[in-house]
């Protein structure tokens, strides 16, 4: 079974434990829709891959951390799509949670997923109490204030925001949590892996900024051009398209260079290249941006 299948099986099991008999049917459906069908599962896949590269061939702690990070990511998407933020009718090519189930259930579904993320990490990760506390701390730091995804989302409520702070917190925080948690689950120093996640997270956000400007909504699976409409920080708006593309190339190189030496470093670099390659693929331009 490949990593994506293992992660999806873990997520299905986690949802089955809270969305069964006794749960409000609408909330259970909204929670399931927020998680399935999934996207590329990049963050949890990287968490598991880093753990393996550091010597943990089969780590229940790494899988639990990977699942918790993906649940948190799905919660953040449900929030990000709400009318008070992006007002996005679609996500991953499907109706967004609030479009299908309404704002109230979308908010509650995100809340439920945040709680579930911490719960599965506490209950389903093997290892010592010290390891569990360490993983919980990483997830909390990547989620809340001052440098987590909640802070990243909150910058959209300010009159002005630093582009680097916005990108590091809204996108980079969970990527850094993924690489650090994978290392910690394998008994390695998580701090040595922070810059890998930071660089990759910023690369993903710059690529997303570029797509928001030049890509078709059908390609994105969500509306395009929202940053300009909503006045959001955007690398293209800040740097210009050529410089944003150059910055993306730089971040990709920094990501690969930052991977520490470890037993599976060569294989891991190949996995990272496969993950990164789609970021550099040509994008289909929207007529208005041509």
N, C-alpha and C positions, 0 to 999 in steps of 0.2 A: 504494500500500500504506500503510495507516495505521500509527501508531506501535506499537500492540499487536501487529499482525501482524509488523512488522519485529523487534520484541523477541523474539517467540516463535520466529521463524525463526533468529535469532541463538542463542537458547538451545538449539534443536534441533541446530544445527551444533556448538555447544560440547560437548553431551553425546555426539554421534556420534563426536567425536574421542577420547573416553575410554571409552565403553561398547561398543566394537566387539569384534572378535575378540581373544581373549586376556584380556579382563576377566572376573572371576568373574561368572557369569550372575545370581546372586542379588543381588550388589551393584549390578550394572548396572540391574537391574529396580527396586531400591529407590531408586537415585538418580533414575531416570526418574520414578518415582511421586512423589517429593518435589517435582519441578518441574512435572510435567504430570499432570492438567489444572491449569492455573494459576489464580490468583485474578484480581483486577482489575489486577495489574501496576502498581499506583499509583506506587511508588517509581521504577521505570525509566521510566515514562511522564513523570513530572515531570522527571527528569534530561534526557531528550531535549527536552522542551518548553522548559526553561530555556535549554539550549544554543541552540535555535532563536530564542528571544526575544532572546538576546544577539548574534545575527547569524550563527550557524553553521547554514546551511540544511541541510547534509548533513555530519554529523561522525562519522567512524568512531570517534574517541576518545570521543565522547558515547555512542554506541551500545555500545561495549565497557564503558564505565563503568556504563551502565544495566544491561547484562546481568550484570556482576560483582556489582552491588548486589542484583539479584534472586536470584542464586545464593546469596549470603550470607543473604538473607532466608529463602529456602527451607530452608537448613541450620539456621537458628535455629528454624524451626517444627518441624522433625523432632526437634530437641533438646527444645523446649518441651513437646512432646506425650508425651515419655517417662514411664514410670511413676514415675521418681524426681522428676519435676517435676509436670506437670498430669495425667498418666495419662489422656490424652484418646484415646478410641477413634476419633474422627472428626476430619477437617480438610477444610475446603472441601466439606463434604457427602459426602466419601469416607472410607474407612478411613484412619486415620493410618498413617505409615510403619511404626512398630513393631507396630501391630495386624496389618498384612498380612505383614510380613517378619521380625518379631521384634526384640527390643531390640538384639541385637548388630549386625545389619545396619543398623538405623536409626542407631546411633552411627557406624558406619563410613561410611554414606551422607552424614551430616552432615560428617564429616571430609573426605570426598572433595569435597564441594561447596565447602567453605571453600578447599581448595587450588586447585580449579578456578577459583574466583572470581579469585584473584590471578593465576593462569596466563593466563586469557583477557585480563585487563587488561594484563598485561605483553606478550603476544604479538600481540594483535589491535587494540590501540589505535594509531592513526596519530599522527603528530606527533613532536616532539622528545623526546629522552631526559629533558629537564627536565619536560616535560608528563607523561610516563609516571610519573616518580618522584612528581610532585605528586599524581596520581590514586591511585597506590599508597599514598601517605601518608594521603590522605583515607579510603581504604577501611580501612587498618589502624587508624586512630584511631577509626573508627566501629564497629570490630569488637572490639578488645581492651580493655585496661586503660589508664587508669582510667575512661574515659567512654564506652566502647563497649557493644555489646549483650552481650558476655560479662559485663561488670560488672553490667549491668542484670539479667541472669539470676541472677547471684551474690547480689544483694540478697535473693532469695527463700530463700537459705540462712542469712541473718542473723536474729537474734531481733527486730530492729527495723530499719526502713528509712524514709528520707525519701521521701515520696510524690513530690516533685518530682525527686529524683535517680533514683528508680526509673523514672519515666515518661520522663525525658530520655534515660536510657541504654538502656533496653530497647526503646523505640519511637522516640524522637526522633532517636537517633544516625544511623540509616540514612536518615531523611527529610532531615536536615541534609546528610548525605553526598551524597544525590541532587541537591539544589539546588546545593550547592557544586561538585560534580563537573561538572554541566552548565555552570555558569558558567566553570569553569576550562578545560573542553574548548573553549569558544568564545573563550578569551583574555581573559575578564573576571575581576575580582577575586572570588575565591570567598568571602572573608570577608563581603562585602556581602550574600551570600545565605544566610548561616548562620541568621540569626534567622527567615527564612521557613520553613526546614525545621524549626527548633526549635519554632516555634509550631504548625505543621501536625502534627508528630509528637505533640506533647502533646495536640492536639485529637483525633487519632485514638485515643490511649490513653484519654482521658476518655470518648469515645464508646464505646469498647470496654468500659470499666468500667460505663457505664450499661447497655449491652446485656447484660453479664454478670448484671446484677441483674434486668432486666425483660423480656428477650427470650426467645422460644422457641428451643430448641436447633436446630430445623429452620430457623429464620431465620438463625441464626448459622453453621450448618454445622459446629458444634463444641459440646461440652457447655456449658451455662450454669450459673451459680451456683458456679463453681469457686473464685473468689477468697475467698468467705466460708468455704467448706469447708476451704480450704488456708491460711487466714489471711494472704492476700496483700494488699499495699497496694491500695486501690481508692478512686477519687475519691468515689463515692457513700457508701462507708463512712466516709470522712474528712470529707466536706463535707455529706452529705445529698443526696437526689435533686434538690430544687429548685436548690440552690447548685451542684451539679455541672452541671446543665443550663445555668445562667447562666455558669459558667466556660467551658463549651464554646462558647457564643455569643461570649464575649469573645475566646477564642483564634482563632475563625474570623475575627473582625474584625481581630485583630492580624496574622494571616497575610496577609490581603489588603493591609493597610496597609504591611506590611514589604517588599513586592515593589519592588525598586529600579527607577528609570527606566531603560529600555533600549529598543532599537528595536521589540521586540515586546511591550511591557508591556501594552497594551490586550488583545491576543489572549491573552496569558498569564493575565491576571486572569480572563478568561472561562473558560479551561481550569481554573484553580484553583477557580472557583465551581462548575463542573460536578463536580469531584472532591469538593468539600466538601459539596455539597447532600445526598448520601445520609447524611451524618453527622447532619443535622438532621431527617431524615425521621421520621415517627412510627414507633414500634416496637410490636410486638405483645407485650403483657404476658403473662407466665406466670401461671397461676392462683395460684401460691403468693405472687406478688408483688403481686397485685391489691389 
